[in-house]
Amino acid sequence: MYPKLKRATAGLAAFIATLAPLQAQETPEVPETLSLQTTLEFALENNFAIKQAIESIKEQEGLIVEVKARALPSVSLNGSYRQLDEGLSDPDSFFPATTESWSITLSARQALYQGGGIRAALDVQDLLRESSLLSLESTVLDAMLEVRTRYYAALLARDQIGVEEQNIELLEETLNNAKLRRDAGDVSDFEVLRAEVALANAQPPLIRRRGAFRVAIEQLRQSMGYQNYRRDALNLEKVPDFTDELVYEPIEYDLQEGLEQALANRSELKQLEAIAKAREAGLEIANSGLKPSLDLVGSYGKQRSNFSSSFDDGPHGWTLGLEASWNIWDGRQTRGQRLQALSQLEQARIQQQSFRLGIEVQVRQAISALQEADQLAQAAVKVVEQAEEAVRMANSRFETGSISQLEVLEAQVALTEARTNALAANYQHLVAVAQYRRALGNESISRDIWPSAE
């Protein structure tokens, strides 16, 4: 398992290193243009949730090193020196009286058998590290879903501004036509006034759309981890040109195939499986408390001679032996630890079952949302075409005097609403597609280069 985990970590580092079109700096320049792909690549390197997940893997590395130390020999160097008061010396003893003593010892200990606890502890740490890698994958996919959604929200806000501007252009054209017809004596001042009021009423929605666009950009920047700390006006007010469009592109989806893919791909389920295996190893650790332990010990030391204070005269030598212990009765402490481990194992299994059901529900919900978004997007295309034709016919009939200006304004309002609904439908479909792929554990990132703890 170790080589695979090492390759996974190395693969992650190499993968992120290749995804840096926007170099991570303390204050990166605001780009002239921004695409979805560039946004995702920058987020992979700078998103704070991803950084946090990577650090958790490093923390787990430290725990593995700590546990491995139990299986390796330990070596210690100990020394002591004591100065005694003359009143504590015994001049009547067999040895001459002395007021000082010293010793120095080099000791080594190697655990030979710990009831299987050391091997189980190493397995636990390996499985928890694998769990951390799978957690990183889940974090990345969640972050990518958030970035996609907020990028689409920025596109929606941008295009809604365009719809409102188109509406204002139509209303300005209607006002000009009303003025020309009034000057020709075909309509009264009331028609001009009504066109002016309609044009004035179209300004607040445009202002709100522009405000929503600014908010969408800031939310996207937060998801990307883009830290813009420069305070010059050019950097603070610069807005990149978003190069993508809210385009409806239908995809193929199938409930049975989707469920199978989700259960096979979802890293969260794999993570729970790794945790369950770690709990099984934890039970072995608890059981090891009922078994004996055996250590190999040895030392080499030198101490002060009873007859001389010279270092060269001090006796020296080595010792080698075995130390065994068996905790026959610990007040049922081991039994309590075993009960805890059994409960943790059962909880892990329940979690697996619960999340498996949750995945199935998520896939069904994602497909339902995708079906709804498909139908809305398809219907919106037809409605916009019909509304554009209605405005064309209304203007033509108004010029001939067949209908009133109010009917023209109503057609224009309907067109604006149809265009707005079409944008919302396209946005909803793009988000539904992203959520469907996330429910399946699929992302646009190739799994050939994506790190895996398998």
C-alpha positions in Angstrom: 0.0 0.0 0.0 2.9 2.4 0.7 4.2 2.7 -2.9 0.7 3.4 -4.2 0.1 6.2 -1.6 3.5 7.7 -2.4 2.7 7.7 -6.1 -0.6 9.3 -5.4 0.9 12.1 -3.5 3.6 12.6 -6.1 0.9 12.5 -8.8 -1.0 15.2 -7.0 2.0 17.5 -6.7 2.9 17.0 -10.4 -0.8 17.6 -11.4 -1.1 20.8 -9.6 2.3 22.0 -10.8 1.0 21.8 -14.4 -2.1 23.8 -13.7 -0.7 27.3 -13.2 -1.6 29.7 -16.1 -2.2 32.3 -13.4 0.9 32.2 -11.2 0.1 32.2 -7.5 1.5 35.3 -6.1 0.7 37.4 -3.0 -1.0 39.9 -5.3 -1.6 38.4 -8.8 -2.6 40.6 -11.7 -6.3 40.7 -12.6 -6.4 38.9 -16.0 -7.7 40.6 -19.1 -9.9 37.5 -19.9 -11.1 34.6 -17.7 -12.4 31.3 -19.0 -13.9 28.5 -17.0 -10.9 26.3 -17.5 -8.5 28.9 -16.3 -10.7 29.6 -13.3 -10.8 25.9 -12.3 -7.0 25.6 -12.7 -6.3 28.6 -10.5 -8.8 27.3 -7.9 -7.0 24.0 -7.8 -3.8 25.7 -6.7 -5.3 28.5 -4.5 -8.6 27.4 -3.0 -8.3 27.4 0.8 -10.4 24.3 1.3 -8.0 22.3 -1.0 -5.0 23.8 0.8 -6.4 22.7 4.1 -7.0 19.2 2.9 -3.4 18.9 1.6 -2.1 20.0 5.0 -4.2 17.3 6.7 -2.4 14.7 4.6 0.9 16.1 5.8 -0.3 15.8 9.3 -1.2 12.2 8.7 2.3 11.7 7.4 3.7 12.8 10.7 1.4 10.4 12.6 2.6 7.5 10.4 6.2 8.4 11.3 5.3 8.5 14.9 3.6 5.1 14.9 6.4 3.5 12.9 8.8 4.5 15.6 7.2 1.9 17.8 8.4 -0.8 15.5 12.0 0.5 15.3 14.7 0.2 17.9 15.2 3.1 20.3 18.6 4.1 21.6 19.2 6.4 24.5 22.3 7.8 26.2 22.0 8.3 30.0 24.5 9.8 32.4 24.6 10.9 36.0 26.9 12.6 38.4 26.4 13.1 42.2 28.4 15.0 44.7 27.9 13.8 48.3 28.4 15.7 51.6 31.1 14.2 53.7 28.6 13.6 56.5 26.8 11.0 54.2 30.0 9.1 53.5 30.6 5.9 55.6 34.3 5.6 56.5 33.7 2.3 58.4 32.4 0.5 55.2 34.5 -2.0 53.3 35.1 0.5 50.6 37.0 3.7 51.1 34.7 6.8 51.8 33.8 8.8 48.7 32.0 12.1 48.1 31.2 11.7 44.4 29.8 9.1 42.0 29.1 9.0 38.3 27.9 6.7 35.5 27.2 6.7 31.8 25.1 4.2 29.9 24.1 3.6 26.3 20.9 1.6 26.1 18.9 0.1 23.3 15.5 -1.5 23.1 13.7 -3.3 20.3 10.1 -4.4 20.5 9.8 -8.0 19.3 6.1 -8.8 20.0 3.3 -6.5 21.3 0.4 -8.8 20.8 -0.1 -7.6 17.1 -0.7 -4.0 18.3 2.2 -2.4 16.4 1.3 -4.0 13.1 -2.3 -3.0 13.6 -1.4 0.5 14.5 0.7 0.9 11.3 -2.3 -0.4 9.3 -4.6 2.1 11.0 -2.3 5.0 10.1 -1.9 3.8 6.5 -5.7 3.5 6.2 -6.2 6.9 7.7 -3.7 8.4 5.3 -5.6 6.8 2.4 -8.7 8.3 3.9 -7.1 11.7 3.9 -6.2 11.3 0.2 -9.8 10.4 -0.6 -11.0 13.3 1.5 -8.8 15.6 -0.6 -10.4 14.2 -3.7 -13.8 15.0 -2.3 -12.7 18.4 -1.3 -11.4 19.1 -4.7 -14.6 18.0 -6.5 -16.7 20.0 -4.1 -14.5 23.1 -4.7 -14.7 22.6 -8.5 -18.5 22.3 -8.3 -18.7 25.6 -6.3 -16.3 27.3 -8.7 -18.3 26.1 -11.7 -21.6 27.2 -10.2 -20.3 30.7 -9.3 -18.7 31.1 -12.7 -22.0 30.3 -14.3 -23.7 32.8 -11.9 -21.3 35.5 -13.1 -22.1 34.6 -16.7 -25.8 34.8 -15.9 -25.5 38.2 -14.2 -23.4 39.5 -17.1 -25.9 38.3 -19.8 -28.9 39.6 -17.8 -27.3 43.0 -18.0 -27.2 42.5 -21.8 -30.9 41.6 -21.8 -31.8 44.8 -19.9 -29.7 46.9 -22.2 -31.5 45.4 -25.2 -34.8 46.2 -23.6 -33.7 49.8 -23.1 -32.7 50.0 -26.7 -36.1 48.7 -27.8 -37.8 51.2 -25.5 -35.7 54.1 -26.8 -36.6 53.1 -30.3 -40.3 53.0 -29.3 -40.0 56.4 -27.8 -38.4 57.9 -30.9 -41.1 56.4 -33.0 -43.8 57.8 -30.7 -42.2 61.3 -31.0 -42.0 61.0 -34.8 -45.7 60.0 -35.0 -46.7 62.7 -32.6 -44.9 65.3 -34.7 -46.8 63.9 -37.7 -50.0 64.2 -35.8 -50.8 60.5 -35.7 -50.6 60.1 -31.9 -51.0 62.4 -28.8 -48.5 63.5 -26.2 -49.9 60.8 -24.0 -48.3 58.1 -26.2 -44.9 59.8 -25.9 -45.3 60.2 -22.1 -46.2 56.5 -21.8 -43.0 55.5 -23.7 -40.9 57.8 -21.5 -42.3 56.2 -18.4 -41.6 52.7 -19.7 -38.0 53.7 -20.5 -37.5 55.2 -17.0 -39.0 52.1 -15.4 -36.4 50.0 -17.3 -33.4 51.7 -15.6 -33.8 50.2 -12.0 -33.6 46.6 -13.3 -30.4 47.4 -15.2 -28.9 48.9 -12.1 -29.8 45.9 -10.0 -28.3 43.5 -12.7 -25.0 45.4 -12.6 -24.9 45.2 -8.8 -25.6 41.4 -9.0 -22.7 41.1 -11.5 -20.3 42.8 -9.1 -21.4 40.5 -6.2 -21.1 37.4 -8.4 -17.5 38.3 -9.3 -16.6 38.7 -5.6 -18.2 35.3 -4.8 -16.3 33.7 -7.6 -13.1 35.3 -6.4 -13.6 33.9 -2.9 -14.1 30.4 -4.3 -11.0 30.7 -6.5 -8.9 31.8 -3.5 -7.9 34.9 -5.5 -6.4 37.4 -3.0 -6.4 40.8 -4.4 -4.6 43.0 -1.9 -3.3 45.7 -4.1 -5.1 49.0 -3.4 -4.5 50.9 -6.6 -7.7 51.9 -8.4 -6.8 50.0 -11.6 -6.4 46.7 -9.8 -9.4 47.1 -7.5 -11.8 48.1 -10.3 -10.6 45.9 -13.1 -13.1 43.3 -14.2 -11.9 40.4 -16.5 -13.8 39.6 -19.7 -15.6 36.3 -19.2 -15.0 34.3 -22.4 -17.6 31.6 -22.0 -21.3 31.7 -22.8 -24.5 30.3 -21.2 -25.2 27.7 -23.9 -27.6 24.9 -23.6 -25.9 21.6 -24.5 -27.9 18.5 -23.7 -26.1 15.4 -22.3 -26.9 11.7 -22.1 -27.9 10.3 -18.7 -29.3 7.1 -17.4 -30.5 6.3 -13.9 -29.1 2.7 -13.6 -25.8 3.6 -15.1 -25.6 6.7 -13.0 -26.2 4.7 -9.8 -23.5 2.2 -10.7 -21.0 4.9 -11.5 -21.7 6.8 -8.3 -21.3 3.7 -6.1 -18.0 2.8 -7.9 -16.5 6.3 -8.2 -17.6 8.3 -5.1 -14.5 9.0 -3.0 -16.6 9.6 0.1 -17.8 6.0 0.0 -14.2 4.7 -0.5 -13.1 6.9 2.4 -15.7 5.3 4.7 -14.6 1.9 3.6 -11.0 2.8 4.5 -12.2 4.1 7.9 -14.1 0.9 8.5 -10.9 -1.1 7.8 -9.1 1.2 10.2 -11.7 0.5 12.9 -11.1 -3.3 12.4 -7.4 -2.7 12.9 -8.3 -0.6 16.0 -10.1 -3.7 17.4 -6.9 -5.6 16.9 -5.0 -2.9 18.9 -7.5 -3.2 21.7 -7.2 -7.0 21.7 -3.4 -6.8 21.9 -3.8 -5.6 25.5 -4.8 -9.1 26.5 -1.6 -10.6 25.0 2.0 -10.6 26.3 4.8 -8.3 25.1 8.4 -9.1 24.5 11.3 -6.7 24.1 15.0 -7.2 23.4 17.1 -4.9 25.6 20.8 -4.2 25.7 23.2 -1.6 27.2 26.8 -0.6 27.5 27.9 1.4 30.4 30.8 2.7 32.5 30.7 3.9 36.1 33.0 5.2 38.8 35.2 2.7 40.6 34.8 2.2 44.3 38.5 2.6 44.7 39.3 5.4 42.3 37.7 8.6 41.0 39.6 8.4 37.7 37.5 7.8 34.6 40.1 5.3 33.2 39.8 3.2 36.3 36.0 2.9 36.1 34.5 -0.5 35.3 32.6 -0.9 32.0 30.7 -3.6 30.1 27.6 -4.6 28.3 24.3 -6.3 29.1 21.9 -8.1 26.8 18.6 -9.7 27.6 14.9 -10.1 27.0 12.0 -8.4 28.9 8.5 -9.9 28.9 5.4 -8.7 30.4 1.8 -9.9 30.5 -0.9 -7.7 31.9 -3.0 -10.4 33.6 -5.5 -8.1 35.3 -5.9 -4.4 34.4 -9.2 -3.7 36.2 -11.1 -4.5 32.9 -9.4 -1.5 31.2 -8.7 -3.6 28.1 -12.2 -4.9 28.0 -13.5 -1.3 28.0 -11.2 -0.4 25.1 -12.4 -3.4 23.2 -16.0 -2.4 23.7 -15.2 1.1 22.4 -13.4 -0.4 19.3 -16.3 -2.7 18.6 -18.8 0.2 18.8 -16.6 2.4 16.5 -16.4 -0.4 14.0 -20.2 -0.8 14.0 -20.6 3.0 13.6 -18.3 3.0 10.6 -20.4 0.2 9.0 -23.6 2.1 9.7 -22.1 5.2 8.2 -21.2 3.3 5.0 -24.8 2.0 4.7 -26.2 5.5 5.3 -24.0 7.2 2.9 -24.6 4.6 0.2 -28.3 5.3 0.5 -27.5 9.1 0.4 -25.5 8.6 -2.8 -28.5 6.9 -4.5 -30.8 9.7 -3.4 -28.3 12.3 -4.6 -28.1 10.7 -8.1 -31.9 10.5 -8.3 -32.3 14.1 -7.3 -29.6 15.2 -9.8 -31.3 13.3 -12.6 -34.6 14.8 -11.7 -33.1 18.3 -11.7 -31.4 17.6 -15.0 -34.7 16.5 -16.6 -36.4 19.6 -15.4 -33.6 21.9 -16.6 -33.6 20.1 -20.0 -37.4 20.7 -20.5 -37.1 24.4 -19.4 -34.1 25.1 -21.6 -35.8 23.5 -24.7 -39.0 25.4 -24.0 -37.2 28.7 -23.5 -35.7 28.6 -27.0 -39.1 28.4 -28.6 -40.5 31.1 -26.4 -37.7 33.6 -27.3 -38.3 32.9 -31.0 -42.0 33.5 -30.6 -41.5 36.7 -28.5 -39.0 38.2 -31.0 -41.5 37.5 -33.8 -44.3 39.1 -31.7 -42.2 42.3 -31.2 -41.5 42.5 -34.9 -45.1 42.1 -35.8 -46.2 44.6 -33.1 -43.8 47.2 -34.5 -45.0 46.6 -38.0 -48.6 46.9 -37.0 -48.0 50.0 -34.9 -46.4 51.8 -37.8 -49.6 51.1 -39.8 -51.8 52.2 -36.9 -53.4 48.8 -36.5 -52.5 48.5 -32.7 -51.7 50.9 -29.9 -48.3 51.7 -28.5 -49.4 49.9 -25.3 -49.6 46.6 -27.1 -46.1 47.2 -28.5 -44.7 47.8 -25.0 -46.4 44.7 -23.8 -44.7 42.7 -26.6 -41.4 44.2 -25.6 -41.9 43.3 -21.9 -42.7 39.8 -22.9 -39.6 39.5 -25.0 -37.4 40.8 -22.1 -39.0 38.2 -19.8 -38.5 35.4 -22.4 -34.9 36.3 -22.8 -34.4 36.5 -19.0 -36.1 33.1 -18.6 -34.0 31.6 -21.3 -30.8 32.7 -19.6 -32.0 31.4 -16.2 -32.9 28.0 -17.9 -29.5 27.7 -19.5 -27.8 28.5 -16.2 -30.0 26.0 -14.4 -29.1 23.3 -16.9 -25.4 24.0 -16.7 -25.5 23.8 -12.9 -27.7 20.7 -13.1 -25.1 19.0 -15.3 -22.3 19.9 -12.9 -24.3 18.6 -9.9 -25.1 15.4 -11.8 -21.4 14.8 -12.6 -20.5 15.5 -9.0 -23.2 13.1 -7.8 -21.6 10.4 -10.0 -18.1 11.3 -8.8 -17.1 12.5 -12.3 -15.4 15.7 -13.1 -13.8 17.1 -16.2 -10.4 16.4 -14.6 -9.0 13.2 -16.1 -8.8 10.3 -13.7 -5.7 9.0 -15.4 -3.7 11.6 -13.7 -5.9 12.2 -10.7 -4.4 10.8 -7.4 -6.0 7.6 -6.1 -5.4 5.8 -2.8 -6.4 2.5 -4.3 
